[in-house]
Amino acid sequence: MNEKDKGEFIIPMIVIALSILLYANTYTFKFTTYQKANPQMWPRGILVLLILTSLILIGKMLFSKTGGHTNEEKRKPKIRWHSLLGGVLVLLLYIFLMKYLGYIIATLLFTCCAMLLLGNRNKSQLFVGPILVTAFIFFVFTYAMYVPLPKGIWIFRAFSLMFQ
């Protein structure tokens, strides 16, 4: 293992150590018994995912068949500025429109636009993908974490309330 590989191995180890320390710190959070979801749930979930992804990265480094880095890894990727700026504009528009259109409609539109910006032209994926992403996030935030999402105004509010 060369020096660069050792450095790349140390970083996930530090992330794991800090995640374990922060996870232990979540036991100090105070909460009342009437809350549906306690304040420990979200940080613990993210810390567990962080530990798991770091372990996967360490496993890939330990069991990788190629010792050295290939020329493909050294090439710089070409930056597509129009996609980058388009993505930032779509994200800003999504944030702005969410309070008017509500979470469901704004997220459906945002996901579809993001997929188009990333080059996806498959019509079935452009239809099904945004619906699945929106539904998954909606149910996780609304029913698992009890976080209210923006409902929108006027007719969009009525549409959002149909899913409550």
C-alpha positions as CSV (number, residue, x, y, z in Angstrom):
1,M,0.0,0.0,0.0
2,N,1.6,3.3,-1.1
3,E,1.4,6.6,0.8
4,K,-1.6,7.9,-1.2
5,D,-3.6,4.7,-0.5
6,K,-2.8,5.0,3.2
7,G,-4.1,8.6,3.2
8,E,-7.3,7.5,1.5
9,F,-7.7,4.7,4.1
10,I,-7.2,7.0,7.1
11,I,-10.0,9.4,6.1
12,P,-12.9,6.9,6.3
13,M,-11.4,5.7,9.6
14,I,-11.6,9.2,11.0
15,V,-15.2,9.6,9.7
16,I,-16.1,6.3,11.4
17,A,-14.5,7.4,14.7
18,L,-16.3,10.8,14.6
19,S,-19.6,9.2,13.7
20,I,-19.4,6.8,16.7
21,L,-18.5,9.8,19.0
22,L,-21.4,11.8,17.6
23,Y,-23.8,8.8,17.9
24,A,-22.9,8.4,21.5
25,N,-23.6,12.1,22.0
26,T,-27.2,11.6,20.8
27,Y,-28.0,9.9,24.1
28,T,-27.7,13.4,25.8
29,F,-30.6,14.8,23.7
30,K,-33.6,15.8,25.9
31,F,-37.1,15.2,24.6
32,T,-40.6,14.9,26.1
33,T,-42.6,11.7,26.0
34,Y,-45.5,13.0,23.9
35,Q,-43.4,13.5,20.8
36,K,-44.0,11.0,18.0
37,A,-40.4,11.0,16.8
38,N,-37.7,11.9,19.2
39,P,-34.8,14.2,18.3
40,Q,-32.3,11.3,18.3
41,M,-33.8,9.5,15.3
42,W,-32.6,11.7,12.4
43,P,-29.0,12.2,13.5
44,R,-28.6,8.6,14.4
45,G,-29.9,7.4,11.1
46,I,-27.5,9.7,9.2
47,L,-24.6,8.6,11.4
48,V,-25.3,4.9,10.8
49,L,-25.5,5.5,7.0
50,L,-22.2,7.5,7.3
51,I,-20.5,4.6,9.1
52,L,-21.9,2.0,6.6
53,T,-20.7,4.0,3.6
54,S,-17.3,4.4,5.2
55,L,-17.0,0.7,5.8
56,I,-18.0,0.0,2.2
57,L,-15.3,2.4,1.0
58,I,-12.7,0.7,3.3
59,G,-13.8,-2.7,2.0
60,K,-13.5,-1.6,-1.6
61,M,-9.9,-0.3,-0.9
62,L,-8.9,-3.5,0.9
63,F,-10.3,-5.9,-1.7
64,S,-9.7,-4.0,-4.9
65,K,-7.8,-6.0,-7.5
66,T,-6.0,-3.0,-9.0
67,G,-3.1,-1.7,-6.9
68,G,-2.3,1.4,-8.9
69,H,-4.5,4.1,-10.4
70,T,-5.3,3.9,-14.1
71,N,-5.0,6.7,-16.5
72,E,-8.8,7.0,-16.6
73,E,-8.8,8.1,-13.0
74,K,-6.2,10.8,-13.6
75,R,-8.2,12.5,-16.4
76,K,-10.0,15.6,-15.5
77,P,-13.8,15.5,-16.2
78,K,-15.1,18.1,-18.7
79,I,-17.3,20.6,-16.9
80,R,-20.7,21.1,-18.7
81,W,-21.4,24.6,-17.7
82,H,-24.9,24.8,-19.2
83,S,-25.9,21.7,-17.2
84,L,-24.4,23.2,-14.0
85,L,-26.1,26.6,-14.4
86,G,-29.3,24.9,-15.5
87,G,-29.3,22.7,-12.4
88,V,-28.7,25.7,-10.1
89,L,-31.5,27.6,-11.8
90,V,-33.9,24.7,-11.6
91,L,-33.1,24.2,-7.9
92,L,-33.6,27.9,-7.1
93,L,-36.9,27.8,-9.0
94,Y,-37.9,24.7,-7.1
95,I,-37.2,26.3,-3.7
96,F,-39.2,29.4,-4.8
97,L,-42.2,27.6,-6.2
98,M,-42.5,25.0,-3.4
99,K,-44.4,27.4,-1.2
100,Y,-46.9,28.2,-4.0
101,L,-47.3,24.8,-5.7
102,G,-46.7,22.7,-2.6
103,Y,-44.2,19.9,-2.1
104,I,-45.8,17.3,-4.3
105,I,-46.3,19.2,-7.5
106,A,-43.0,21.2,-7.1
107,T,-41.0,18.0,-6.5
108,L,-42.6,16.2,-9.4
109,L,-41.6,19.1,-11.7
110,F,-38.2,19.4,-10.2
111,T,-37.3,15.8,-10.5
112,C,-38.5,15.6,-14.1
113,C,-36.4,18.7,-15.0
114,A,-33.4,17.4,-13.2
115,M,-33.6,14.1,-15.1
116,L,-33.9,16.0,-18.4
117,L,-30.8,18.1,-17.4
118,L,-28.9,15.0,-16.7
119,G,-29.6,13.6,-20.1
120,N,-32.4,11.1,-19.4
121,R,-34.8,11.0,-22.4
122,N,-36.6,7.7,-21.6
123,K,-40.3,8.7,-21.4
124,S,-41.3,5.9,-19.1
125,Q,-38.5,6.8,-16.6
126,L,-39.4,10.5,-16.9
127,F,-42.9,9.6,-15.9
128,V,-42.4,6.9,-13.2
129,G,-39.1,8.2,-11.7
130,P,-40.5,11.5,-10.4
131,I,-43.6,9.9,-9.0
132,L,-41.6,7.3,-7.1
133,V,-39.1,9.8,-5.8
134,T,-41.8,12.2,-4.7
135,A,-43.9,9.5,-3.0
136,F,-40.9,8.0,-1.2
137,I,-39.7,11.3,0.2
138,F,-43.3,12.4,1.0
139,F,-44.0,9.2,3.0
140,V,-40.6,9.3,4.8
141,F,-41.0,12.9,5.9
142,T,-44.7,12.8,6.6
143,Y,-45.3,9.5,8.2
144,A,-41.9,8.3,9.5
145,M,-40.4,11.6,10.7
146,Y,-43.6,13.6,11.2
147,V,-42.2,16.6,9.3
148,P,-44.9,18.8,7.7
149,L,-44.2,19.6,4.0
150,P,-45.3,22.7,2.2
151,K,-48.9,22.4,1.0
152,G,-49.0,25.3,-1.5
153,I,-51.8,27.8,-1.9
154,W,-55.2,27.9,-3.6
155,I,-56.0,24.8,-5.7
156,F,-52.5,23.3,-5.1
157,R,-53.2,23.3,-1.3
158,A,-56.4,21.3,-1.9
159,F,-54.4,18.8,-4.0
160,S,-51.8,18.4,-1.3
161,L,-54.4,17.9,1.4
162,M,-55.8,15.0,-0.6
163,F,-52.7,13.0,0.4
164,Q,-52.8,13.8,4.2
